Amino acid sequence: TALPSGESQWITGEAARADGHAWRARACAILTGIGTVREDDPQLTVRAVATTRQPQRVLIDSRLEVPLTARILEGAPPLIFCAAIDKHNAEHAQALTARGAEVLEATAAEIATRFGVEVVPVAADITTEAGRAAVLAAAGPADILINNAGGPPAGLWSDWGRDDFLAALEGNLLAPVAMIQALVPGMTERGWGRVVNITSAAVKAPIAQLGLSNTARAGLTGFVAGTARQIAGSGVVMNNVLPGIHATDRVITLDGPVAAAKGISMAEAAALRAATIPAGRYGSAGDFGAVCAFLCSQFAGFIIGQNILVDGGAANQTI
């Protein structure tokens, strides 16, 4: 435990089991659940507390990476990893969803093999009640929720009807709100949780051809602004991450019309767009994942209800 006075104290065994709630009330940090052992610091050992009320925790190193020497100690519940694999890091969550079942299962198998953990893949449409129910059933009492759904199509303001707006709101406002309402009560009861909503840079700098996205994501931003401040006192941290242009399939839907209109190749269209970004390139999954991982960590406890741009400096703003 880490006490507000700055003192720390190790509490293990029966004392930890019997007095856990009392220590939670006194402490500003308690390491519980899953622990790791690192070769350079064998003191960092945390054993799982035998109660379902304790939040699962993962001890990570100072670079926000899972140590290669990490192992789950006895008594720990199954750990489910969620990540886009690269050579440097992994993200943690309670369930993994995707639109393509084959890609999903291949990713789940890769994570399970590499890290030796259980992964529960759920191929579902998160914008439907049935899809959300399937994910929630697999996740159980999750401590970390990352909301992300594909954005609505680009177009002109005159092209969209009522059904287009309803579909955009379902995917980018109502679905994340439903997941928040389903999982955050458990987080507040356990006294710890993290929620990251992946929205869009268009929240701060609207993109003309993405009017459907602008509308829905602005609504979610307003919901989060109020909700995050209501749950912060219970140890639950909620923020939004606003991606700019990243090298994903979504970019194809944006670069394609530019290439067609200008009579140039997709590579040339991408180069033109990248030139407008101060960083001089599209973002990578690793760039974005690192920000999400930080906001899900114990280090983000004083960041509440913020909209964090990850856009390579594309939005030219003072605030």
C-alpha positions in Angstrom: 0.0 0.0 0.0 1.0 3.6 -0.5 -0.3 5.9 2.2 -1.1 9.6 1.6 1.7 10.5 4.1 4.2 9.1 1.6 4.9 6.0 3.7 4.5 2.5 2.3 3.8 -0.8 3.9 3.6 -4.4 2.7 0.6 -6.3 3.9 0.3 -9.9 2.9 -1.4 -13.1 3.9 -4.4 -13.2 6.2 -3.9 -9.6 7.2 -4.4 -8.5 3.6 -7.5 -10.7 3.3 -9.1 -9.6 6.5 -8.3 -5.9 6.4 -8.4 -5.2 2.7 -11.3 -2.8 2.8 -9.8 -0.9 5.8 -6.5 -0.5 4.0 -8.3 0.6 0.8 -9.9 3.4 2.8 -6.5 4.6 4.1 -4.3 4.1 1.1 -4.0 6.0 -2.1 -2.7 2.9 -3.9 -3.0 -0.8 -3.3 -1.3 -3.5 -5.5 -3.7 -6.4 -5.8 -4.6 -9.2 -8.2 -2.0 -10.2 -10.7 1.7 -9.5 -10.1 4.9 -9.9 -11.9 8.4 -10.9 -11.0 11.3 -9.0 -12.7 14.8 -10.3 -12.7 16.2 -6.9 -11.8 13.8 -6.3 -8.9 12.5 -9.5 -7.3 10.7 -7.4 -4.6 7.9 -6.6 -7.1 5.8 -9.6 -6.3 2.1 -9.3 -5.8 -0.1 -12.3 -5.1 -3.8 -12.5 -6.1 -6.2 -11.8 -3.3 -8.9 -14.5 -3.0 -11.9 -12.4 -3.6 -13.9 -11.4 -6.7 -14.3 -7.9 -5.3 -10.7 -7.0 -5.8 -9.8 -5.4 -9.2 -7.4 -7.2 -11.3 -4.1 -5.3 -11.6 -1.1 -5.7 -13.8 2.3 -4.5 -12.6 4.2 -3.0 -15.5 7.6 -1.5 -15.8 8.5 2.2 -16.0 8.3 2.2 -19.8 4.6 1.0 -19.6 5.7 -2.4 -21.1 4.9 -5.8 -19.8 8.3 -7.2 -18.5 9.4 -10.3 -20.5 10.0 -12.0 -17.1 6.4 -11.4 -16.0 4.5 -14.4 -14.8 1.1 -15.0 -13.1 1.4 -16.1 -9.5 -0.7 -18.8 -7.9 -4.3 -18.0 -7.1 -4.6 -15.4 -9.9 -7.7 -15.5 -12.1 -7.3 -16.0 -15.9 -5.8 -13.0 -17.6 -7.1 -11.9 -21.0 -4.9 -9.8 -23.2 -6.1 -7.5 -26.0 -3.6 -6.0 -28.4 -2.4 -5.2 -31.8 1.0 -7.0 -31.8 4.2 -5.2 -32.3 7.7 -5.9 -31.0 7.5 -3.4 -28.2 4.3 -3.6 -26.2 0.9 -5.2 -25.4 -2.3 -3.7 -24.2 -4.6 -5.2 -21.6 -8.3 -5.6 -21.6 -11.0 -8.2 -20.8 -12.3 -9.0 -24.3 -11.2 -8.5 -27.9 -13.6 -7.6 -30.6 -13.2 -7.1 -34.4 -15.2 -7.0 -37.6 -13.4 -9.9 -39.3 -13.7 -13.1 -37.4 -10.7 -14.7 -39.2 -8.4 -11.7 -38.4 -9.7 -11.7 -34.8 -9.0 -15.3 -34.2 -5.6 -15.1 -35.8 -4.7 -12.1 -33.6 -6.0 -13.9 -30.5 -4.0 -16.9 -31.2 -0.8 -14.9 -31.7 -1.3 -13.1 -28.4 -2.0 -16.3 -26.6 1.1 -18.0 -28.0 3.4 -15.1 -27.5 2.4 -14.3 -23.9 1.1 -17.6 -22.7 -2.3 -16.2 -21.6 -5.9 -17.0 -22.2 -7.6 -14.9 -24.8 -11.3 -14.8 -25.4 -12.1 -13.6 -28.9 -15.6 -12.3 -29.6 -16.6 -11.5 -33.2 -19.7 -9.3 -32.8 -21.3 -6.1 -34.0 -20.8 -3.8 -31.0 -23.5 -1.5 -32.3 -26.2 -4.1 -31.6 -27.6 -5.2 -28.3 -26.8 -8.8 -29.0 -23.2 -7.9 -29.9 -22.7 -6.0 -26.7 -24.3 -8.8 -24.7 -21.8 -11.3 -26.2 -18.8 -9.1 -25.4 -20.1 -8.4 -21.8 -20.6 -12.1 -21.2 -17.0 -12.8 -22.2 -15.6 -9.8 -20.3 -17.2 -10.3 -17.0 -16.5 -7.6 -14.4 -13.9 -5.7 -16.5 -11.7 -3.0 -14.9 -10.7 -1.4 -18.3 -13.0 -0.5 -21.1 -11.8 0.9 -24.5 -14.7 1.9 -26.7 -13.9 1.9 -30.4 -16.2 1.5 -33.4 -15.7 2.2 -37.1 -16.6 5.7 -38.2 -19.6 6.4 -40.5 -18.9 7.0 -44.2 -17.7 10.3 -45.6 -20.0 12.4 -47.9 -21.8 15.7 -48.4 -24.2 17.2 -46.0 -27.0 17.0 -48.6 -26.5 13.2 -49.1 -27.5 12.1 -45.6 -31.0 11.3 -44.4 -32.4 10.4 -41.0 -31.4 6.7 -41.2 -27.8 7.8 -41.9 -27.7 9.9 -38.8 -29.4 7.2 -36.7 -26.8 4.7 -37.8 -23.9 7.1 -36.9 -25.4 7.8 -33.5 -25.9 4.1 -32.8 -22.2 3.3 -33.5 -20.4 6.3 -32.2 -22.6 7.5 -29.3 -25.2 5.0 -28.1 -23.0 1.9 -28.3 -20.2 3.4 -26.2 -22.7 4.9 -23.7 -24.3 1.4 -23.3 -20.9 -0.2 -22.6 -20.1 2.5 -20.1 -23.4 2.1 -18.3 -22.9 -1.7 -18.2 -19.4 -1.8 -16.9 -18.7 1.4 -14.9 -21.0 0.6 -12.0 -18.8 -2.4 -11.2 -15.7 -0.3 -11.5 -17.0 2.2 -9.0 -18.0 -0.5 -6.6 -14.6 -2.0 -6.7 -12.9 1.4 -6.4 -10.8 1.3 -9.6 -11.4 1.5 -13.3 -10.3 3.0 -16.6 -12.4 4.0 -19.6 -11.0 5.3 -22.9 -13.2 6.3 -25.7 -11.6 6.5 -29.1 -13.3 9.4 -30.9 -11.8 11.6 -33.6 -9.7 14.7 -34.1 -12.8 16.0 -35.8 -14.2 16.7 -32.3 -11.8 19.6 -32.0 -11.4 20.5 -35.7 -14.5 19.3 -37.7 -13.8 17.7 -41.0 -16.3 18.9 -43.7 -16.8 15.5 -45.4 -17.2 13.7 -42.1 -20.4 15.4 -40.9 -21.9 12.2 -39.6 -18.9 11.5 -37.5 -18.6 15.1 -36.3 -22.2 14.9 -35.1 -22.1 11.6 -33.2 -18.6 12.0 -31.7 -19.4 15.5 -30.4 -22.4 14.0 -28.6 -20.2 11.3 -26.9 -17.7 14.0 -25.9 -20.4 15.9 -24.1 -21.6 12.8 -22.3 -18.1 11.9 -21.2 -17.3 15.4 -20.0 -20.1 15.2 -17.4 -19.9 11.5 -16.5 -16.1 11.5 -16.0 -16.3 14.0 -13.3 -19.1 12.2 -11.5 -17.2 8.9 -11.3 -13.7 10.2 -10.7 -14.1 10.2 -6.9 -14.7 6.4 -7.0 -11.3 5.8 -8.6 -12.7 5.5 -12.2 -10.8 7.5 -14.8 -12.5 8.2 -18.1 -11.0 10.1 -21.1 -11.2 10.4 -24.8 -8.4 9.9 -27.3 -8.8 11.7 -30.6 -6.9 10.1 -33.5 -5.7 12.1 -36.5 -4.7 10.2 -39.6 -3.2 6.8 -38.9 -2.1 4.1 -41.4 -5.2 2.0 -41.1 -7.9 0.7 -43.5 -10.0 3.7 -42.6 -7.4 5.9 -44.4 -8.2 4.2 -47.7 -11.8 5.5 -47.6 -10.4 9.0 -47.2 -7.4 8.8 -49.6 -9.4 7.1 -52.3 -11.7 10.0 -53.3 -8.7 12.4 -53.3 -6.8 10.1 -55.7 -9.8 9.8 -58.0 -10.5 13.5 -58.0 -6.9 14.5 -58.7 -6.2 11.6 -61.1 -3.2 10.4 -59.0 -2.3 7.1 -57.4 -3.2 6.2 -53.8 0.5 6.5 -52.8 0.6 10.0 -54.2 -2.6 10.9 -52.4 -1.2 9.6 -49.1 2.0 11.6 -49.7 0.0 14.8 -50.2 -2.0 14.2 -47.0 1.2 13.3 -45.0 2.8 16.5 -46.1 0.1 18.4 -44.2 1.0 16.8 -40.9 3.9 18.5 -39.0 5.3 15.0 -38.0 5.5 14.3 -41.8 3.9 10.9 -41.7 0.7 9.0 -40.8 0.5 7.7 -37.3 1.0 4.0 -36.5 -1.0 1.6 -34.3 1.9 1.7 -31.9 1.8 5.5 -31.6 -1.9 5.3 -30.7 -1.7 2.2 -28.6 0.9 3.7 -26.3 -1.4 6.6 -25.4 -4.3 4.3 -24.7 -2.0 2.1 -22.5 -0.9 5.1 -20.5 -4.5 6.3 -19.9 -5.3 2.8 -18.7 -2.4 2.7 -16.3 -2.1 3.7 -12.6 -0.2 6.8 -13.7 -3.3 8.4 -15.3 -5.3 8.8 -12.1 -5.3 12.6 -12.2 -6.4 12.9 -15.9 -10.1 13.2 -15.9 -12.5 13.9 -18.8 -9.9 15.1 -21.3 -9.8 15.0 -25.1 -6.3 14.0 -26.0 -5.2 14.6 -29.7 -2.9 12.0 -31.3 -2.5 13.6 -34.7 1.1 14.4 -35.3 0.4 18.1 -34.8 -2.1 18.4 -37.6 -4.7 20.4 -35.6 -3.1 23.8 -35.4 -4.5 24.9 -32.1 -3.3 26.8 -29.0 -5.6 24.8 -26.7 
